[in-house]
Amino acid sequence: MQPYGDNFILVIPVDFLLHEPDRPFCYDMTCGCKRNERLLWEVSRYIEEGSMTLGEGQAFVAGRTI
């Protein structure tokens, strides 16, 4: 029996950031970006102006955009 060794956390580095100026929403549904009222208001304004369809807005907020 080992007295230690099971108390570590693996850290996997990634080459991209989850939140960037052109991608304010990430794919993590528990992230606070999904509850940011200012960002959600901005997306709803784009939908109302016709710059974005409802489906595109939903995909953008869900983080499923390129």
Contacts in CASP RR format, 6 or more apart in sequence:
PFRMAT RR
TARGET T0000
AUTHOR 0000-0000-0000
METHOD contacts of the structure
MODEL  1
MQPYGDNFILVIPVDFLLHEPDRPFCYDMTCGCKRNERLLWEVSRYIEEG
SMTLGEGQAFVAGRTI
18 26 0 8 1.000
18 27 0 8 1.000
18 28 0 8 1.000
18 31 0 8 1.000
19 25 0 8 1.000
19 26 0 8 1.000
19 33 0 8 1.000
23 63 0 8 1.000
23 65 0 8 1.000
24 33 0 8 1.000
24 36 0 8 1.000
24 39 0 8 1.000
25 33 0 8 1.000
25 34 0 8 1.000
25 39 0 8 1.000
25 60 0 8 1.000
25 61 0 8 1.000
25 62 0 8 1.000
25 63 0 8 1.000
26 33 0 8 1.000
26 63 0 8 1.000
27 62 0 8 1.000
27 63 0 8 1.000
27 64 0 8 1.000
29 62 0 8 1.000
33 39 0 8 1.000
34 61 0 8 1.000
40 61 0 8 1.000
43 52 0 8 1.000
43 57 0 8 1.000
43 60 0 8 1.000
43 61 0 8 1.000
46 52 0 8 1.000
46 57 0 8 1.000
47 53 0 8 1.000
47 54 0 8 1.000
47 57 0 8 1.000
52 60 0 8 1.000
56 65 0 8 1.000
59 65 0 8 1.000
END
